[in-house]
């Protein structure tokens, strides 16, 4: 089985490195990298069985359109965008399976990619009802080989959840830094807690802009729920609520 990757940023580069390490026949299409199985044109995709599209979110649809000229109807194509609804609006003449690996760092580019990025990470898939089961199995087998845990849902539910646990936290992190920067003393006093709370403010600018512009409705709803939760904490039994949060969080991150 031959696997292709389009785009060698943090996610695409990490998939590429892991698949090479695992001994797969893998090639990549990149405008910024060259050599060692990395090419510039889509012609090299013609014999691929699975293709991961790992370009910036605002470029993904045009790439999905362009590769229609190069792949067969049996080729499995998966994107890795952090939003899913917008890539599902058009029929594709190949087997398209929208996905989203819940892994990454605040860094960007091939130089920041690394082997093992997806180990124990959740990898969301939103296949269509008409997607062949054997195609879903082939893709999930590769995802499992990368060390990730497949999770299935719908594009709409994915986008709502992504806003809550990814897009809104990034926006809040950025807003927190902007607000604190107006207080010089606060910035001098800032230490590890502030550093950890604002890590997501360092997110890839292009990706962050895409998230906010393309998922703003779900983000707004998430902010309202956050506001409601703050109200519950300040008006309820604070100590008991924090105790329950600690219990639930411990279960989540010690699986």
C-alpha positions in Angstrom: 0.0 0.0 0.0 1.3 3.4 -1.0 0.5 6.5 1.1 0.7 10.1 0.0 0.8 13.3 2.1 0.1 16.8 0.8 1.6 19.5 3.0 4.5 19.0 5.4 3.7 21.3 8.3 3.5 20.1 11.9 0.8 17.5 11.3 1.8 16.4 7.8 5.5 16.3 8.6 4.8 14.2 11.7 2.6 11.7 9.8 5.4 11.5 7.1 8.1 10.8 9.7 6.1 8.2 11.5 5.0 6.4 8.4 8.6 6.3 7.2 9.7 5.0 10.5 7.0 2.3 10.3 8.4 1.2 7.0 5.5 2.3 4.8 5.9 3.2 1.1 5.2 7.0 1.6 5.7 10.0 -0.6 4.9 13.7 0.1 4.0 16.7 -1.9 5.4 20.0 -0.5 6.4 23.4 -1.8 8.8 24.0 1.0 10.6 20.7 1.3 12.4 18.5 -1.3 14.2 15.2 -1.7 13.9 11.9 0.2 10.4 11.0 -1.2 9.2 14.6 -1.2 8.1 16.1 -4.5 6.5 19.3 -5.9 3.7 18.1 -8.2 0.6 16.0 -7.7 1.6 13.5 -10.5 3.3 11.4 -7.9 -0.1 10.8 -6.2 -1.5 8.7 -9.0 -0.6 5.3 -7.5 -1.4 6.1 -3.9 -4.0 4.1 -2.0 -4.4 6.6 0.8 -3.7 10.3 0.8 -3.6 12.7 3.8 -4.3 16.3 2.9 -2.5 18.4 5.5 -2.5 21.9 4.1 -3.8 25.0 5.8 -7.5 24.9 6.4 -8.2 27.8 4.0 -6.4 25.9 1.2 -7.9 22.4 1.8 -11.0 22.6 -0.3 -9.0 23.8 -3.4 -6.5 21.0 -2.9 -9.4 18.4 -2.6 -10.7 19.8 -5.9 -7.3 19.8 -7.6 -6.4 16.2 -6.8 -9.6 14.9 -8.5 -7.5 15.0 -11.7 -4.8 12.7 -10.3 -6.5 10.0 -8.2 -8.8 7.1 -8.9 -12.3 6.5 -7.5 -10.9 3.9 -5.1 -8.3 6.2 -3.5 -8.9 7.0 0.1 -8.4 10.7 0.9 -8.4 12.1 4.4 -8.0 15.7 5.4 -6.8 16.7 8.9 -8.6 20.1 9.4 -9.7 21.2 12.8 -13.2 21.8 11.3 -15.2 19.2 9.4 -18.5 20.6 8.2 -17.0 22.9 5.5 -15.1 20.1 3.8 -18.3 17.9 3.5 -20.3 20.2 1.3 -19.3 18.6 -2.1 -19.4 15.1 -3.5 -15.9 13.8 -4.3 -15.1 11.2 -7.1 -12.8 9.4 -4.7 -13.4 8.0 -1.2 -13.2 11.0 1.0 -13.1 10.6 4.8 -12.9 13.8 6.9 -10.6 13.4 10.0 -9.0 15.5 12.7 -6.1 14.3 14.8 -6.3 15.9 18.2 -2.6 16.4 18.5 -0.1 19.2 17.9 1.9 22.0 19.6 1.9 25.7 19.4 4.7 25.5 16.9 4.4 25.2 13.1 6.4 23.9 10.1 8.2 20.8 9.1 11.1 21.7 11.5 8.6 21.4 14.4 7.2 18.0 13.3 8.2 14.9 15.2 7.8 11.2 15.4 5.4 10.0 18.0 3.2 13.1 17.9 0.0 11.1 17.7 0.8 8.5 20.4 -2.3 8.1 22.6 -4.0 11.0 20.9 -7.6 11.0 19.8 -8.1 11.0 16.0 -11.6 12.0 15.0 -13.2 10.6 11.9 -16.5 11.7 10.4 -17.2 9.3 7.5 -20.3 9.6 5.4 -23.1 7.0 5.6 -22.1 5.8 2.1 -18.4 5.4 2.9 -17.3 1.8 2.3 -16.6 0.0 5.5 -13.4 -1.5 4.2 -12.1 2.0 3.4 -12.8 3.2 6.9 -11.0 0.1 8.3 -7.9 0.7 6.1 -7.7 4.3 7.2 -8.3 3.5 10.9 -5.6 0.8 10.7 -3.1 3.4 9.6 -4.3 5.8 12.3 -3.8 3.1 15.0 -0.3 2.4 13.7 0.5 6.0 14.2 -0.5 5.4 17.9 -3.8 7.3 17.9 -7.2 6.2 19.1 -10.0 6.6 16.5 -13.2 8.4 17.5 -16.3 8.5 15.3 -18.9 11.3 15.2 -20.6 13.7 12.7 -19.1 16.8 11.2 -21.6 19.1 13.1 -21.0 17.5 16.5 -17.3 17.6 15.9 -17.3 21.3 15.2 -19.3 22.1 18.3 -17.0 20.1 20.5 -13.8 21.5 18.8 -15.0 25.0 19.6 -15.4 24.1 23.3 -12.1 22.3 23.9 -9.8 23.8 21.2 -10.9 26.9 19.4 -12.4 28.8 22.4 -9.5 28.0 24.7 -7.1 29.4 22.1 -9.2 32.6 21.8 -9.4 32.9 25.6 -5.6 32.4 25.9 -5.0 35.2 23.4 -7.6 37.5 25.1 -6.0 36.8 28.5 -2.6 37.8 27.2 -4.0 41.0 25.6 -5.8 41.9 28.8 -2.9 41.3 31.1 -0.5 43.2 28.9 -2.3 46.4 29.8 -1.0 46.0 33.4 2.8 46.3 33.4 3.1 45.0 37.0 1.0 41.9 36.1 3.4 41.2 33.2 6.4 41.5 35.6 4.8 39.2 38.1 3.7 36.6 35.5 5.1 33.1 36.1 4.4 29.5 35.3 0.6 29.6 35.7 0.3 32.6 33.3 2.8 30.9 30.9 0.7 27.7 30.8 -2.6 29.5 30.5 -1.3 31.5 27.5 0.5 28.8 25.7 -2.2 28.6 23.1 -1.8 32.2 22.3 1.3 31.1 20.4 -0.8 29.1 17.9 -0.1 29.2 14.2 -1.5 32.6 13.1 -3.0 31.3 9.8 -4.6 28.3 11.6 -6.0 30.5 14.4 -7.5 33.0 12.0 -9.2 30.1 10.1 -10.6 28.6 13.3 -12.1 31.9 14.5 -13.5 33.0 11.1 -14.9 29.6 10.1 -16.3 28.4 13.4 -17.2 31.7 15.1 -20.8 30.7 15.8 -19.8 27.6 17.8 -17.1 29.6 19.5 -19.6 32.2 20.6 -21.9 29.5 22.0 -18.9 28.1 23.9 -18.0 31.4 25.3 -21.6 31.8 26.6 -21.4 28.4 28.3 -18.1 29.4 29.8 -19.7 32.6 31.2 -22.5 30.4 32.6 -20.0 28.1 34.2 -18.1 31.0 35.8 -21.5 32.1 37.3 -22.1 28.6 38.7 -18.6 28.7 40.4 -19.0 32.1 41.9 -22.6 31.5 43.2 -22.5 27.9 44.1 -20.5 25.7 46.5 -17.1 26.6 45.1 -15.1 24.0 47.1 -17.4 21.1 46.1 -17.5 22.1 42.4 -13.7 22.3 42.3 -13.5 18.9 44.0 -15.7 17.4 41.3 -13.7 19.1 38.5 -10.5 17.6 39.9 -12.0 14.1 40.0 -13.3 14.3 36.4 -10.1 15.9 35.1 -8.0 13.2 36.7 -10.1 10.5 35.1 -9.7 12.2 31.7 -5.9 12.5 31.7 -4.9 9.3 33.5 -6.4 6.8 31.1 
